[in-house]
Amino acid sequence: MTDKREYRTEELAAEAGITVRTLRFYRERKLLAPPRREGRIAWYDDHHLARLRTIAALLERGHTLTGIAELADALDHGRGVADLLGVGGPTEEEPVRLTPEELAARFEGQVTTENLAAALDLGYLGTDGDEIVHISRRLLDVSSALVREGIPLAEVLAAGVRVREHADALADLFADLILRHATEADLPRLRPLARSVVEAELSLALDRRLHNAT
């Protein structure tokens, strides 16, 4: 295991490709966490370097420093990955680790403080140090595909809230049905049947909706 690297102010600025003056400006704007102090010497670490690289990437994508500060604050106060995934973690969904700039690239121009807060509240996102964790690759891929099709991310997230409510109700219905005739130990084995019923009914419902629209 490598020791955590630390940088003096001038060294960190050089690593990040910025001036010391810019680094101090970011500190004044609270875009960086305070450094560790040893007498009059400020020591920064790789977390500070990662944040500086994120700032540079977001600036290149058109974000303002004010917007970046708001995003950083939302992430710093977001739920941790342990709270997001729970004790056992998702059994069928694959969590995805992203840097903030990778998330911004997925949803070009739509990673706002409001959307980030909504995703954190919904439980789609959690934080792990300098990384963001999305709870489901499938949901991430579908959400970004919908945004590419022109649907605003805010509306995708609002729809996610409603879908979550219906999904919870369907899960309760299925669990109650199974528990009336079997045991809780049978739920994992029978869950694919529940998923197939929901997928088939949704497909039929979309058929009806498209037929009525013509």
C-alpha positions in Angstrom: 0.0 0.0 0.0 1.4 3.4 -1.0 1.6 6.2 1.6 -0.8 9.1 1.0 1.0 11.8 -0.8 1.0 15.4 0.5 1.8 18.6 -1.3 2.9 22.1 -0.3 0.9 24.9 -1.9 3.3 25.5 -4.7 3.5 21.7 -5.4 -0.3 21.3 -5.5 -0.7 24.2 -7.9 2.0 22.8 -10.2 0.3 19.4 -10.2 -3.1 20.9 -11.0 -1.7 23.2 -13.7 -2.9 26.4 -12.0 -1.2 29.3 -10.3 -0.8 29.6 -6.5 -3.0 32.7 -6.7 -5.8 30.7 -8.3 -5.4 28.0 -5.7 -5.7 30.5 -2.9 -8.8 32.0 -4.7 -10.4 28.6 -4.8 -9.7 28.2 -1.1 -11.3 31.6 -0.3 -14.4 30.5 -2.3 -14.5 27.3 -0.2 -14.1 25.1 -3.3 -11.4 23.2 -1.4 -11.4 21.7 2.0 -8.9 23.3 4.4 -5.4 21.9 4.3 -3.6 20.2 7.1 -1.4 22.8 8.9 2.0 22.1 10.4 3.1 25.4 11.8 3.0 27.9 9.0 3.1 25.2 6.3 -0.2 24.1 4.6 -0.2 20.5 3.5 -2.7 19.3 0.8 -3.3 15.7 -0.3 -4.7 13.8 -3.3 -8.3 14.6 -2.4 -7.5 18.3 -2.9 -5.8 17.5 -6.3 -8.8 15.5 -7.4 -11.1 18.4 -6.5 -8.9 20.8 -8.5 -9.0 18.6 -11.5 -12.8 18.3 -11.2 -13.1 22.1 -11.0 -11.0 22.4 -14.2 -13.1 19.8 -16.0 -16.4 21.5 -15.0 -15.1 24.9 -16.0 -14.3 23.5 -19.4 -17.9 22.3 -19.7 -19.3 25.7 -19.0 -20.0 25.6 -15.3 -19.5 28.7 -13.3 -17.4 28.8 -10.1 -20.6 29.6 -8.2 -22.3 26.6 -9.7 -19.3 24.4 -9.0 -19.3 25.6 -5.4 -23.0 24.7 -5.0 -22.4 21.3 -6.6 -19.4 20.6 -4.3 -21.5 21.6 -1.3 -24.3 19.2 -2.4 -21.8 16.4 -2.8 -20.1 17.1 0.5 -23.4 16.9 2.3 -24.8 14.0 0.3 -25.4 10.5 1.7 -22.3 8.3 1.8 -22.0 5.2 -0.3 -22.6 2.9 2.8 -26.0 4.6 3.3 -26.8 4.3 -0.3 -26.0 0.6 -0.8 -27.1 -0.5 2.6 -25.7 -3.6 4.4 -25.9 -6.1 1.5 -26.1 -3.8 -1.5 -28.2 -4.4 -4.6 -28.6 -8.0 -5.5 -29.2 -7.6 -9.2 -28.2 -4.0 -10.0 -24.6 -3.1 -10.6 -23.4 0.1 -8.9 -21.3 2.5 -11.0 -18.4 4.7 -9.7 -18.0 8.1 -11.4 -15.9 11.2 -11.0 -17.9 14.4 -10.9 -16.7 15.3 -14.3 -17.7 11.9 -15.7 -21.2 12.5 -14.3 -21.3 16.0 -15.9 -20.3 14.4 -19.2 -23.1 11.9 -19.0 -25.7 14.6 -18.6 -24.2 17.5 -20.6 -25.2 20.8 -19.1 -27.8 19.4 -16.8 -25.9 18.5 -13.6 -27.3 21.4 -11.6 -27.5 21.7 -7.8 -31.2 21.0 -7.9 -30.8 17.9 -10.1 -27.9 16.6 -8.0 -29.9 17.1 -4.8 -32.9 15.3 -6.3 -30.8 12.4 -7.3 -29.2 12.2 -3.9 -32.7 12.4 -2.2 -34.0 9.7 -4.5 -31.2 7.4 -3.6 -29.7 7.2 -7.1 -26.4 8.7 -6.0 -24.1 8.5 -3.0 -20.6 9.8 -2.4 -17.4 7.9 -1.6 -14.5 10.4 -1.1 -13.9 12.0 -4.4 -16.1 9.6 -6.3 -19.8 9.5 -6.9 -21.6 6.1 -6.8 -24.8 5.5 -8.8 -26.8 2.6 -7.4 -27.7 1.1 -10.8 -25.9 1.0 -14.1 -29.2 0.2 -15.8 -30.8 3.3 -14.3 -27.8 5.4 -15.1 -27.8 4.3 -18.8 -31.5 4.7 -19.2 -31.5 8.2 -17.5 -28.6 9.4 -19.7 -30.3 7.9 -22.9 -33.6 9.8 -22.1 -31.6 13.0 -21.6 -29.9 12.5 -25.0 -33.3 12.2 -26.5 -34.2 15.7 -25.3 -36.0 15.0 -22.0 -34.8 17.3 -19.3 -33.0 15.6 -16.4 -35.3 17.3 -13.9 -38.3 15.6 -15.5 -36.5 12.2 -15.7 -35.8 12.4 -11.9 -39.4 13.5 -11.2 -40.6 10.5 -13.1 -38.2 8.4 -11.1 -40.0 9.4 -7.9 -43.4 8.3 -9.3 -41.9 5.1 -10.7 -40.4 4.4 -7.3 -43.8 4.7 -5.6 -45.4 2.3 -8.0 -42.5 -0.1 -7.8 -42.7 -0.2 -4.0 -46.4 -0.9 -4.3 -45.8 -3.7 -6.8 -43.1 -5.2 -4.6 -45.4 -5.2 -1.6 -48.2 -6.8 -3.7 -45.9 -9.6 -4.9 -44.3 -10.2 -1.4 -47.8 -10.4 0.2 -48.9 -12.9 -2.5 -45.9 -15.1 -2.0 -46.0 -15.0 1.8 -49.7 -16.1 1.8 -48.7 -19.3 0.1 -45.0 -19.8 0.7 -42.2 -18.4 3.0 -39.9 -15.4 2.9 -37.1 -17.8 1.9 -38.9 -18.3 -1.4 -38.9 -14.6 -2.4 -35.4 -14.5 -3.9 -36.1 -17.6 -6.0 -39.5 -16.3 -7.2 -38.5 -12.7 -7.8 -37.8 -13.2 -11.5 -41.5 -14.2 -11.9 -42.5 -10.9 -10.5 -40.2 -9.0 -12.8 -41.6 -10.9 -15.8 -45.1 -10.0 -14.9 -44.3 -6.3 -14.5 -42.3 -6.2 -17.7 -45.1 -7.9 -19.7 -47.9 -5.7 -18.2 -45.9 -2.6 -18.9 -45.3 -3.7 -22.5 -49.1 -4.4 -22.9 -49.9 -1.0 -21.3 -47.6 0.8 -23.8 -49.2 -1.1 -26.6 -52.6 0.2 -25.4 -51.3 3.7 -25.0 -49.8 3.8 -28.5 -52.9 2.3 -30.0 -55.1 4.9 -28.4 -52.8 7.6 -29.6 -53.3 6.7 -33.3 
